[in-house]
């Protein structure tokens, strides 16, 4: 922050002037009202840290695809009291089947086998349903829609953002939770580059290897689509032969089906040829792309064409599957989380989970801030990255491996998939899963949820502030009781 410490915040008439500060509790500006930004807001609310969210879209319509939250984040969901509400919009994931496009099953993985060890069911649900659940927990006055951030300025005392509508907002900390093409990250990187502090690897673009199209149908007739009769969720992954396509389907509540179609890009030149103007999640009905896959078979629903016809156009999105693990997560009073810091392929289902876990650790670090001085903030941000970088890097590699396993169509990738399905012992896969599931951080400023399941749970760094406050509570309670007794004694004496 030294290089930027003399920057002067413009003395304009701000839309929101700097708020009074107690010198320890930061006013946090969150850019991006996605799942990561909303989850951070919920945590900050519980921690008593003031915040505001700024979202460039007038309204947010998240991608209409299926989601599953791994055991890594279920403990904090439980801790926040959201588990039962999540169950109400979910199906329990009972089985995963992988098959070729002739509908021959080549592998099956029952999820129920690991419930006793992890302590939680695998739940599957549509992404918009989770988004609405999180959005309902954030006070409406804390979220500002239609706020596209154009510039940010930070110095040793504060940070300011200016939006496209010429409004400005001040705070002590700026969080970039605005996705893979984060405006906050771009501004931060520009400052770092000018100061020769940006690592060379962060100059490189995101890697592109696949195109993905996803959709969620309307409610389907159970007599025509037997899959939706189930009261649990069956995940089916189909490996196409002789083409670049793989596809999958999942049944969710309300007799609906989510479907995902993935096409592997053969070369970088092909990636550039089909590059979209906007690579983020959003509606993009590409009829030419859909026409190629209409006759692809899907179990329980006949063909992809049937599912496409039952899916409203606004519920279909076409996007790149990209990945990138950035080295720079913070600078000065600015910090990144989720896709802004690390974009993962969705093959391991960890993108949203990593954003939520980022939010947990960042909220913990902000809660333990000693002061709002640059050094204290820098130490908190370093602690945040130190706690999260290794777990994210592991999931980043897992996502790449899973992409080969689920989507790869080259000869080498097909061989890897065959070996993984037929030659790697199930015990090895099971052990690897339990090792990954042992990382379950919770909010350190709230009472901890007891361990569930028989599997190992890794210890977590505790909050010195929370421990100190818990030790003071009995003293304060004792003092209050003593004062109350003194009042009673005085009253009795007076009588």
C-alpha positions in Angstrom: 0.0 0.0 0.0 3.0 2.3 0.4 3.1 3.1 -3.3 -0.5 4.3 -3.2 -0.6 5.8 0.2 -0.5 9.4 -0.9 -3.4 9.1 -3.3 -6.0 11.8 -2.7 -9.7 10.8 -2.7 -11.5 13.3 -4.9 -13.5 15.9 -2.8 -16.7 15.6 -4.8 -20.2 15.5 -3.4 -20.4 11.8 -2.7 -23.6 9.9 -2.9 -22.6 8.2 0.3 -20.1 10.1 2.5 -17.6 8.2 4.7 -19.4 6.6 7.7 -18.2 7.2 11.2 -15.7 4.5 12.3 -14.7 3.1 15.6 -11.2 2.6 14.4 -11.5 -1.2 14.4 -14.7 -2.2 12.5 -14.4 -1.6 8.7 -17.1 -0.4 6.4 -17.0 -2.9 3.6 -17.9 -2.3 0.0 -18.7 -5.5 -1.8 -18.8 -5.3 -5.6 -20.8 -8.2 -7.0 -24.1 -9.7 -5.8 -23.4 -13.3 -6.8 -23.3 -16.2 -4.5 -19.9 -15.3 -3.0 -20.9 -11.7 -2.4 -24.2 -12.6 -0.8 -22.7 -15.2 1.4 -20.0 -12.7 2.6 -22.8 -10.2 3.4 -24.7 -12.8 5.5 -21.5 -13.6 7.4 -20.6 -9.9 7.9 -24.1 -9.3 9.2 -23.6 -12.0 11.9 -20.2 -10.5 12.7 -21.6 -7.0 13.2 -19.5 -5.6 10.4 -21.3 -2.9 8.2 -21.3 -3.5 4.5 -23.0 -2.5 1.2 -23.3 -4.5 -2.0 -23.0 -3.0 -5.5 -24.2 -5.0 -8.5 -23.8 -3.8 -12.1 -27.0 -5.6 -13.3 -30.4 -4.0 -12.8 -31.5 -7.4 -11.5 -29.5 -10.6 -11.1 -30.7 -13.8 -12.8 -28.2 -16.6 -12.0 -27.5 -19.4 -14.4 -30.3 -21.9 -14.4 -28.2 -25.0 -13.8 -27.9 -27.6 -11.1 -25.7 -27.2 -8.1 -24.4 -29.4 -5.3 -22.7 -28.1 -2.2 -19.8 -30.4 -1.0 -19.3 -31.3 2.7 -16.7 -28.6 2.8 -19.3 -25.9 3.1 -22.2 -27.8 4.7 -20.9 -27.2 8.2 -21.1 -23.4 7.9 -24.5 -23.6 6.2 -25.6 -25.6 9.2 -24.0 -23.1 11.6 -25.8 -20.2 9.9 -29.2 -22.0 10.4 -29.8 -22.4 6.6 -29.5 -26.2 6.4 -33.3 -26.9 6.7 -34.2 -24.2 4.2 -31.6 -25.6 1.8 -33.1 -29.1 2.2 -36.6 -27.7 1.4 -35.4 -26.7 -2.1 -33.3 -29.8 -2.7 -33.3 -33.4 -3.6 -30.9 -35.9 -1.9 -28.4 -37.0 -4.4 -28.6 -40.8 -4.4 -26.6 -42.0 -7.3 -24.3 -41.0 -10.1 -24.2 -43.0 -13.3 -21.8 -42.6 -16.2 -22.7 -44.1 -19.6 -21.8 -44.1 -23.2 -24.3 -42.6 -25.8 -25.6 -46.1 -26.5 -27.0 -45.8 -22.9 -24.7 -48.6 -21.6 -23.7 -47.8 -18.0 -19.9 -48.0 -17.4 -19.8 -46.8 -13.8 -22.1 -46.0 -10.9 -21.3 -44.2 -7.6 -24.0 -44.3 -4.9 -23.8 -41.2 -2.6 -25.6 -42.9 0.2 -22.6 -45.0 1.0 -20.7 -42.0 2.5 -23.4 -40.3 4.5 -22.4 -41.9 7.8 -18.8 -40.7 7.3 -19.4 -37.1 6.2 -22.5 -36.6 8.3 -24.5 -34.7 5.6 -26.6 -35.7 2.6 -25.4 -34.7 -0.8 -28.1 -32.2 -1.9 -28.8 -31.1 -5.4 -30.9 -28.1 -6.4 -31.1 -25.4 -9.1 -28.7 -22.5 -8.8 -31.4 -19.8 -8.9 -33.1 -21.4 -5.8 -29.9 -21.2 -3.8 -29.4 -17.6 -5.0 -32.9 -16.6 -3.9 -32.4 -18.3 -0.5 -29.2 -16.3 0.1 -30.7 -13.1 -1.3 -33.6 -13.4 1.1 -31.2 -13.2 4.0 -29.6 -9.9 3.0 -31.6 -6.7 3.9 -32.8 -5.1 0.7 -31.4 -1.7 1.6 -27.9 -3.1 1.7 -27.9 -4.1 -2.0 -27.6 -1.5 -4.8 -28.5 -2.8 -8.2 -27.6 -1.0 -11.5 -24.2 0.1 -10.0 -21.5 -0.5 -12.6 -18.2 0.4 -11.0 -16.0 2.4 -13.3 -13.1 3.5 -11.1 -11.7 2.9 -7.6 -9.3 5.0 -5.6 -7.6 4.0 -2.4 -5.2 5.6 0.0 -3.9 4.9 3.6 -7.2 5.9 5.1 -10.0 4.7 2.8 -11.2 3.4 -0.5 -13.8 5.0 -2.9 -15.6 3.6 -5.9 -17.3 5.6 -8.6 -20.2 4.1 -10.6 -21.4 4.7 -14.1 -24.3 6.8 -12.8 -21.7 9.2 -11.3 -22.5 8.1 -7.7 -19.6 7.5 -5.3 -19.2 5.4 -2.2 -16.6 5.3 0.6 -15.4 2.6 2.9 -12.3 1.1 4.5 -12.3 -2.1 2.6 -13.3 -3.0 -1.0 -14.1 -6.6 -1.9 -14.1 -7.7 -5.5 -16.7 -10.5 -5.8 -17.6 -9.6 -9.3 -16.7 -12.7 -11.2 -14.1 -14.0 -13.6 -13.9 -10.7 -15.5 -13.8 -8.6 -12.3 -13.7 -4.9 -12.8 -12.2 -4.6 -9.3 -9.4 -7.0 -10.2 -8.7 -5.1 -13.3 -8.4 -1.8 -11.4 -6.3 -3.5 -8.7 -4.0 -5.1 -11.3 -3.5 -1.8 -13.1 -2.3 -0.2 -9.8 0.0 -3.1 -9.1 1.4 -3.1 -12.7 2.1 0.6 -12.5 4.1 -0.1 -9.3 5.8 -3.2 -10.9 4.2 -5.4 -8.3 2.1 -7.6 -10.5 3.5 -11.2 -11.0 4.0 -12.1 -14.7 1.6 -15.1 -14.5 -1.3 -12.7 -13.6 -0.9 -11.0 -17.0 -2.1 -14.1 -18.8 -5.7 -14.6 -19.9 -8.0 -17.3 -18.6 -7.6 -20.7 -20.2 -10.5 -21.8 -22.4 -11.0 -25.5 -23.2 -14.8 -26.1 -23.4 -18.1 -24.5 -24.4 -21.0 -25.2 -22.1 -24.7 -24.9 -22.6 -27.1 -25.3 -19.7 -30.8 -25.2 -19.1 -33.6 -25.9 -16.6 -36.9 -27.1 -17.9 -40.4 -26.2 -16.9 -42.4 -28.7 -14.9 -42.6 -32.0 -16.9 -45.3 -34.6 -17.1 -44.2 -37.6 -15.0 -45.9 -40.0 -17.3 -43.9 -38.8 -20.3 -40.7 -38.2 -18.4 -40.3 -41.0 -15.8 -37.1 -39.5 -14.3 -39.1 -36.7 -12.6 -41.1 -39.3 -10.6 -38.1 -39.8 -8.4 -38.0 -38.3 -4.9 -34.2 -38.2 -4.9 -31.8 -37.0 -7.5 -30.1 -39.2 -10.1 -27.1 -37.6 -11.9 -26.5 -39.1 -15.4 -23.3 -38.3 -17.3 -23.3 -39.4 -21.0 -20.0 -39.7 -22.9 -20.4 -39.1 -26.6 -18.5 -41.2 -29.0 -17.2 -39.9 -32.3 -18.0 -36.3 -31.4 -16.7 -33.5 -29.1 -19.8 -33.6 -27.0 -20.6 -34.9 -23.5 -23.9 -34.2 -21.7 -25.7 -34.8 -18.4 -29.1 -34.4 -16.8 -30.4 -34.1 -13.2 -33.9 -34.2 -11.8 -34.8 -31.5 -9.3 -37.9 -30.7 -7.3 -41.1 -29.5 -9.0 -40.8 -32.2 -11.7 -38.0 -30.3 -13.5 -34.8 -31.4 -15.1 -31.5 -29.5 -15.4 -29.3 -30.4 -18.4 -25.8 -29.6 -19.3 -24.1 -29.9 -22.7 -20.3 -29.6 -23.0 -18.2 -29.4 -26.2 -14.5 -29.6 -26.1 -12.5 -27.0 -28.1 -9.8 -28.7 -30.2 -7.4 -25.8 -30.5 -6.7 -22.3 -29.3 -7.5 -21.0 -32.7 -11.0 -22.6 -32.4 -11.3 -21.0 -29.0 -10.7 -17.6 -30.5 -13.0 -18.3 -33.5 -16.0 -19.0 -31.3 -15.1 -16.4 -28.7 -18.2 -14.7 -27.3 -18.6 -11.0 -26.6 -19.5 -11.8 -23.0 -18.0 -14.9 -21.4 -20.0 -14.7 -18.2 -23.1 -16.6 -17.2 -26.1 -15.2 -19.1 -28.9 -16.1 -21.6 -27.6 -16.8 -25.1 -29.9 -19.0 -27.2 -27.7 -20.3 -30.0 -30.0 -22.3 -32.2 -27.2 -23.6 -34.4 -25.5 -25.1 -31.4 -28.7 -26.7 -30.1 -29.7 -28.1 -33.5 -26.5 -30.3 -33.5 -27.6 -32.1 -30.3 -31.3 -32.5 -30.5 -31.2 -36.3 -31.2 -28.7 -37.1 -28.4 -30.3 -39.7 -26.1 -30.8 -39.1 -22.4 -32.0 -41.7 -19.9 -35.5 -41.2 -18.6 -36.2 -38.2 -20.9 -35.7 -39.7 -24.4 -33.6 -37.0 -26.2 -31.9 -33.7 -25.4 -34.3 -32.2 -27.9 -37.2 -33.0 -25.6 -35.5 -31.2 -22.8 -34.6 -28.2 -24.9 -38.2 -27.8 -26.1 -39.4 -27.9 -22.5 -36.9 -25.2 -21.5 -37.8 -21.5 -21.7 -35.3 -19.5 -23.8 -34.4 -17.3 -20.8 -33.4 -20.5 -18.8 -30.8 -21.4 -21.4 -27.2 -20.1 -21.1 -24.1 -20.6 -23.3 -20.7 -19.9 -21.8 -17.1 -20.8 -22.0 -15.6 -23.1 -19.3 -12.5 -21.3 -18.3 -10.0 -21.6 -15.5 -7.3 -19.5 -13.9 -5.7 -19.3 -10.5 -4.4 -15.8 -9.9 -1.4 -15.2 -7.6 -2.5 -11.7 -6.5 -5.6 -11.7 -4.3 -5.2 -8.3 -2.5 -3.5 -5.0 -2.6 -3.9 -2.1 -0.3 -7.5 -2.0 0.9 -8.8 -4.2 -1.9 -9.3 -7.9 -1.7 -10.7 -10.5 -4.2 -12.8 -13.6 -3.6 -14.4 -16.3 -5.7 -14.0 -16.3 -9.5 -12.3 -12.9 -9.3 -9.4 -14.6 -7.6 -9.7 -18.1 -9.0 -11.9 -19.4 -11.8 -12.4 -23.1 -11.6 -13.9 -25.5 -14.2 -17.3 -26.7 -13.0 -16.4 -30.3 -13.5 -15.8 -30.8 -9.8 -18.7 -28.6 -8.7 -16.4 -26.4 -6.5 -16.7 -23.0 -8.0 -19.5 -21.7 -5.8 -18.2 -23.7 -2.9 -14.8 -22.1 -3.1 -16.4 -18.6 -3.3 -18.5 -19.4 -0.1 -15.4 -20.7 1.7 -13.5 -17.6 0.7 -16.2 -15.6 2.3 -16.0 -17.6 5.5 -12.3 -17.1 6.0 -12.4 -13.4 4.8 -15.2 -12.7 7.3 -13.1 -14.4 10.1 -10.1 -12.3 9.3 -12.0 -9.0 9.1 -13.6 -9.9 12.5 -10.2 -10.2 14.0 -8.9 -6.9 12.7 -6.9 -5.0 15.3 -7.2 -1.6 13.6 -8.0 0.0 10.3 -4.5 1.0 9.6 -2.9 -0.2 6.4 -0.6 -2.6 8.1 -3.4 -4.3 10.1 -5.5 -4.7 6.9 -2.6 -6.0 5.0 -1.9 -8.6 7.7 -5.6 -9.7 7.6 -5.6 -10.1 3.8 -2.3 -12.1 3.9 -3.8 -14.3 6.5 -6.9 -14.8 4.4 -4.9 -15.8 1.3 -2.6 -18.0 3.4 -5.5 -20.0 4.7 -7.3 -20.3 1.4 -4.7 -20.6 -1.3 -3.7 -24.2 -0.8 -7.3 -25.6 -0.5 -8.2 -23.6 -3.7 -5.1 -24.8 -5.5 -6.0 -28.4 -4.7 -9.6 -27.9 -6.0 -8.2 -26.1 -9.1 -6.2 -29.2 -9.9 -9.1 -31.5 -9.1 -11.4 -29.5 -11.5 -8.8 -30.0 -14.3 -8.6 -33.7 -13.6 -12.4 -34.1 -13.4 -12.7 -32.1 -16.7 -10.6 -34.7 -18.4 -12.6 -37.5 -16.7 -16.0 -36.0 -17.6 -15.5 -34.0 -20.8 -12.2 -35.1 -22.4 -12.5 -36.5 -25.9 -8.9 -36.8 -27.1 -7.4 -40.3 -27.3 -5.2 -39.7 -24.3 -8.2 -38.4 -22.2 -10.3 -41.3 -23.2 -7.6 -43.7 -22.0 -7.3 -41.8 -18.7 -11.0 -42.1 -18.2 -11.0 -45.8 -19.0 -8.2 -46.4 -16.5 -9.8 -44.3 -13.8 -13.2 -46.1 -14.1 -11.9 -49.7 -14.5 -8.5 -49.9 -12.8 -8.3 -47.4 -9.9 -9.6 -49.3 -6.8 -12.8 -47.8 -5.2 -11.0 -47.7 -1.9 -8.5 -45.3 -3.3 -11.2 -43.0 -4.6 -13.1 -43.2 -1.3 -10.0 -42.3 0.7 -9.2 -39.3 -1.5 -12.8 -38.1 -1.2 -12.8 -38.3 2.6 -9.4 -36.5 2.7 -10.9 -33.6 0.7 -14.1 -33.5 2.8 -12.1 -33.1 6.0 -11.7 -29.3 5.3 -14.8 -27.7 6.8 -14.2 -24.2 8.1 -16.8 -22.4 10.1 -17.4 -18.8 11.2 -15.0 -18.4 14.2 -17.2 -15.6 15.6 -20.2 -17.8 16.1 -20.8 -20.9 18.2 -19.4 -23.9 16.4 -21.6 -26.7 15.0 -20.5 -30.1 16.5 -18.8 -32.5 14.1 -21.1 -34.7 12.1 -20.1 -38.1 10.8 -17.3 -40.4 11.6 -14.8 -39.0 9.1 -11.9 -36.7 10.1 -12.5 -32.9 10.3 -9.4 -30.7 10.1 -8.8 -28.3 13.0 -9.4 -24.6 12.2 -7.6 -21.4 13.2 -9.6 -19.9 16.1 -10.5 -16.2 16.7 -8.5 -14.6 19.5 -11.1 -11.8 19.7 -14.0 -14.3 20.0 -12.2 -16.3 22.7 -11.4 -13.1 24.6 -15.0 -11.9 24.4 -16.3 -15.3 25.6 -14.0 -15.2 28.6 -15.2 -11.7 29.5 -18.9 -12.7 29.4 -18.9 -14.6 32.8 -17.2 -11.5 34.4 -19.7 -9.1 32.9 -22.6 -11.4 33.9 -21.2 -11.7 37.4 -20.7 -7.9 37.7 -24.3 -7.4 36.5 -25.6 -9.8 39.1 -23.6 -8.1 41.8 -24.9 -4.7 40.8 -28.5 -6.1 40.8 -28.0 -7.6 44.3 -26.6 -4.3 45.5 -29.7 -2.5 44.3 -31.9 -5.1 46.1 -29.9 -4.7 49.3 -30.1 -0.9 49.1 -33.9 -1.1 48.5 -34.4 -3.4 51.5 -32.3 -1.2 53.8 -34.2 1.9 52.7 -37.5 0.1 53.5 
